[in-house]
């Protein structure tokens, strides 16, 4: 039945607003614990885990495994598993005392990062640099910050002799950002015994939005878009460059991409996005608040939709988005190109299939000379796309949202905690499809205007890292039982 899903925002809101925010905030991480957490963060940033010949996820997971073994974790509770020597996943189990009555809690973190070219940056992307109140380096936002924070949390709990009532699991995985060896998928299919859990906490989504330093809202992922890549190809016979022709393959491809650059998929909202926008009205400036109210009306006001859509963050909440991300064309500097290709990356609004969007692109381009093929995660293309469904919002478990809201309010007093739709896509999809509820929350506070994941000069406010350490330490203990 579909109707119960619409109750999610109401139930979520009741759980999150029933807990009064604490007054004031005192950091809980000692100087010694901060020093260790900083060193772990630095070590991970300086290990290149891109899906390139220079990158190696196993180097990072082996380094973390050594930390756990040196701390006294049993070898059987620190397992390095995966499909090949460069893409090994680390699964750490913090065991409960006695025989636990509840299934484990799984913290899911990917270790790979997007490629970064040093020539594009003002710092070395694979050097951990602290300056002006920020940590710089590839992965500081996505998501070695949370990798490091949770490694540090597990080590701190172990050092303190914490005894949970249920097992806590930390999975550090490969190829979320791309590649042929997605670790989350591999673990679900091949080592479900290591990661089977009551629910998943995925810090690759959610977090605290800041506006000029002011906390506005804490987002918890309830659903996410569907990721899809398409290869758009133009071909012709080519020829001598001294005899240019209008059917140049590059010209044909660029004409299609120009159409895409000015096209907006239809405006949409669902129960999760409506609740998100309802919850941020009170934290918005007057014009934005008025526009949000106007888009929530029936029918939504088109002018308000247009104004809000000018903000990429809002726009991605309203519709499917597609953008060209890579180009390849030509075979010689003095010849007309016989082949021109583009990768078009789409983030598909829940409710639409990948094949539906592929057909919409074909209709938009309106050029029978172009081929639009689906590209799978392993890089293999096909003329049609398989069905890939979005995450169905899971029930808002009180054992998750009670402590999540309480601890968030201790650190960021008074801000609303709201469900959100993740604009990108995460590894939660593999566990959700296996029937395990997933909740995305990073406890990382970022300026809305300074999201640099996948981009140039990626950085994280130093204070945000320390607060995430505080959050995960308290949250892990709350989920594990004290």
LOTORVEX-718207 format. One record per residue (C-alpha): x, y, z. Coordinates in steps of 0.2 Angstrom, whole numbers, plus 2048, in hexadecimal, padded with zeros to 3 digits. Layout:
<atoms>
XYZ/...
</atoms>
This chain:
<atoms>
800800800/8068117FC/7FC81C807/805818818/815820810/80D831810/80C830823/81F830824/821843826/814844833/81B83683D/82D83D83B/82884E840/81F848850/82F83E855/83B84C852/83185B859/82C851869/83E853870/842864876/85386B871/86086C87F/86787D884/879880880/88687487A/89686E881/8A2864876/8A585287C/8B584D873/8C584F87D/8D5857875/8DD845874/8CD83E86B/8CD84D85F/8E084A85B/8DD838857/8CD83C84D/8D7849843/8E583D840/8D9830839/8D083D82E/8E2843828/8E7831824/8D782D81A/8D883D810/8EA83A80B/8E6828805/8E082A7F3/8D081F7F1/8CB8257E0/8C58187D3/8D581C7C9/8E68137C7/8ED81E7D5/8DF81A7E1/8DD80B7EC/8CE8097F9/8D77FA801/8E5805806/8D980F811/8CF800817/8DF7F781C/8E5806825/8D580782F/8D57F5833/8E77F783A/8E0804846/8D27F984C/8DE7EA84E/8EA7F5858/8DC7FB863/8D87E9868/8CA7E485D/8C97D2859/8CF7CD847/8BE7C4844/8B57D5847/8C07DF83B/8BD7D782A/8C57DC81A/8BA7D580C/8B67D97FA/8B77D47E8/8C97D97E4/8D97DF7EC/8D67F17E8/8C47F27EE/8C47EA7FF/8B67EF80B/8B97F081E/8AB7EA82A/8AE7ED83C/8A27E5849/8A27ED85B/89A7DE864/88D7DF871/88E7D8882/8867C7884/8797C2877/8717D1870/85E7D186E/85E7DD860/8667DD84F/8757E884C/8767FA846/8807FD836/88A80D833/88D80D820/89B818819/8A4818808/8B781A807/8B981F7F5/8B98317EF/8B78397DE/8C683D7D4/8CF84E7D7/8DC8567CC/8E985F7D5/8EA86C7C7/8D88717CB/8DA8747DD/8E38827E7/8E98747F3/8EF8627F0/8DE8587F1/8E78497F9/8EF853807/8E6857817/8E886A81A/8E0874828/8DF887825/8D3895829/8C7889833/8C687C826/8CC86B822/8D186A80F/8D285A804/8C984E7F9/8BC845804/8BB852812/8A885480E/8A5844804/8A783A80F/8B7837818/8B2843825/8A583682B/8B0827828/8BD82F834/8B0834840/8A9823842/8B981A842/8BE826850/8AE823859/8AF810859/8C181185F/8BC81D86D/8AE812873/8B9803873/8C780C87D/8BA81288A/8B380088B/8A2804885/8977F4885/8887F6879/8787EB87A/8787E8868/8867E685B/88C7F6852/8937F4841/89E800836/8A07FC824/8AD80681A/8A9802808/8B08057F6/8A980C7E6/89A8167EB/8A08247E0/8A38197D1/8AC80A7CC/8A87F87C9/8A97F17DB/89C7FA7E5/89F7F47F7/88E7F67FE/8867EC7F0/8947DF7F2/8917DD804/87E7DB803/8807CE7F5/88F7C57FC/8927C880E/8807CC815/8867C3825/8927D1829/8867E0826/8757D982A/86D7E6835/85D7ED83D/8607FD834/86E80782B/875818830/87D820820/886830823/888833810/87883D811/86F84981C/877856827/87586782E/872876822/87B886826/877898820/8858A4824/889899833/878898839/87188683B/861885831/85B873830/861861833/85D856824/85B843826/85A83A816/849831814/84B82D801/8568317F3/8578347E0/85C8267D4/86D8277CD/86F8247BA/87C8277AD/87982879A/88582878B/87F83477D/88883076D/88983875C/89183074D/89483473B/8A183172D/8AD83F732/8B8846725/8C6853721/8C586272D/8C886E71E/8B6869719/8AB86C728/899866728/88A86A733/888857737/898858741/89684B74F/89C85875C/88F865756/881858757/886853769/88786576F/876869767/86F85C772/878861782/87387377F/86186E780/864864790/86D873798/85D87E796/85087079A/84886E7AA/83F85E7AF/82E8617B6/82B8677C8/82785A7D4/8258577E7/8228487F2/81E845804/830847809/834856800/82485F805/82885C817/83A862815/83487380D/82687581A/833873828/83F880821/83288E81F/836895830/84989582D/84889E81C/8488B0817/8388B9813/8388B6800/83E8A4801/8308A080E/8238A8804/82989E7F4/82988E7FE/817891804/8138957F2/81A8847EB/81187A7F8/8018817F2/7F58787E6/7F987B7D9/80B8817DC/80F8937D7/81A8927C7/8238A37CB/82889C7DC/82E88C7D5/8398967C8/8418A17D6/8458927E1/84B8887D3/8598957D0/86188D7E0/86987D7DA/8668757EB/8538797EA/8528757D8/8598637DB/84B8607E7/83E8647DB/8428597CC/84C84D7C3/85D8557BD/8688507AF/8798587AB/88885479F/89784F7A9/8A384879D/8A784B78A/8B284177D/8B384576B/8BE84475C/8CD83A756/8D984674E/8DB85974F/8DA85A73C/8CA84F739/8B885173B/8B284774A/8AA836747/8A5834759/8A083F767/89A839778/894841788/88F839798/87F84079F/87D83D7B1/86B83E7B8/86483E7CA/8528387C8/84383D7D2/83B82E7DC/82D8277D2/8368277C1/83F8197B9/85081A7B1/8498157A0/83C8227A1/84982F7A3/854828795/844829789/84183B78F/85384078A/851838779/841842777/84A85277D/858850771/84D84C762/85B845757/85A834750/86C83474D/87083475F/87182576A/86C82677D/872817786/871812799/8828107A1/8838047B0/88E8057BF/89B7FA7B7/89C8057A8/8927F979C/886802791/8757FC78B/86880277F/85A80278D/85B8047A0/8567F87AE/84A7FC7BB/8528047CA/84680A7D8/8488187E4/8498157F7/8388147FF/83981F80E/83B81381E/83081582D/838822839/83E817847/83D81F858/84D81685D/85682084F/84D83084F/84C833862/85E833865/86283B854/85784A858/85C84B86A/86F84C866/86D857857/864863863/87186286F/87E868862/873873858/865879863/85487C85D/85687884A/84986D842/84D85B83E/84485782D/844849821/84C84D810/84E8457FF/8608437FB/86484C7EA/8718407E6/87282D7E9/87A8237F6/87E8117FA/86F810805/86580A7F6/86E7F87F7/8687F6809/8577FD806/8547F17F8/8597E3804/84C7E8810/8577F181C/851803821/85E81081E/85F822826/86B82F81F/87383B82B/88584182C/88484E83A/88F859830/88B86B82F/88E87481E/88A885817/87D883809/88888D7FE/898884801/8948727FC/8A486C7F4/8A28597F3/8A98537E2/8AF8657DF/8BE8707E0/8C78747F0/8BB8687FA/8BB86D80D/8B386B81D/8B187782C/8BC87183A/8AE874847/8A286983C/8AE85A83E/8AF85C851/89C85D852/89A84E848/8A6844853/89B849862/88B844859/891833854/89882F865/88883386D/87D82B85F/88781B85E/885819871/87281D870/86F810862/87A80386A/87180587B/87A80B88B/
</atoms>
